[in-house]
């Protein structure tokens, strides 16, 4: 069994709740699809937990933005990245050096036989969004599926669900919270641990057991995270408010 998490975004409470759920299932491997940081109030702690617990970690666009420049980010996301960078450069020199080295060594994708793991998409692992409505963009979906051997796991949109080769998207609820991997190609978005955007405020991740992918939702103390965000002037209050509604 292995768990796949993504888009933690500095939300320590959500990450701790998910890791606790993973431990209770005796899962041996954890893969992280990036965006450990950005938006949230605990970048150091989240990097440390991912570094310690995840056997595989992929680079996310917010992780890269903290190291370089937040190109294409809206003003709130940009301010959050600059605050995150400042936090990772202040105090604890030895710990911060290890954190920057960890982020700097992250790959943009990982292939394992017929499995592909990316943050964004098979075509643009770092930055391309694949939204549910993209099923109506046949050319885009054809090109993405053309780069996938069989199964691709991704994040970035914070919207969990599965895309199939016949240009269909189903939410976890429509899938009865699981996908059976077969001969058909499938793109599986694992959702977001730290900032869900599908109307459900619970942390999202998936578990792979044999040929079955199970979507899981975990409650956490988002009010604690929100209170931390409110106390940091550089982080917009909206970044906390949206955690209540999962938007």
HUTA-V512656 format. One record per run of one state. SS is the DSSP state (H for helix, E for strand, L for the rest). FROM is the first residue (numbers start at 1). TO is the last residue. If there is no record, write none. Layout:
SS:FROM:TO + SS:FROM:TO
//
This chain:
L:1:1 + E:2:5 + L:6:11 + H:12:24 + L:25:28 + E:29:32 + L:33:42 + H:43:53 + L:54:55 + E:56:58 + L:59:60 + H:61:67 + L:68:74 + H:75:89 + L:90:92 + H:93:104 + L:105:106 + E:107:107 + L:108:108 + E:109:112 + L:113:114 + E:115:118 + L:119:131 + H:132:136 + L:137:137 + H:138:146 + L:147:150 + E:151:154 + L:155:160 + E:161:164 + L:165:167 + E:168:170 + L:171:177 + E:178:180 + L:181:185 + E:186:189 + L:190:202 + E:203:209 + L:210:211 + E:212:218 + L:219:221 + H:222:230 + L:231:236 + H:237:245 + L:246:247
//
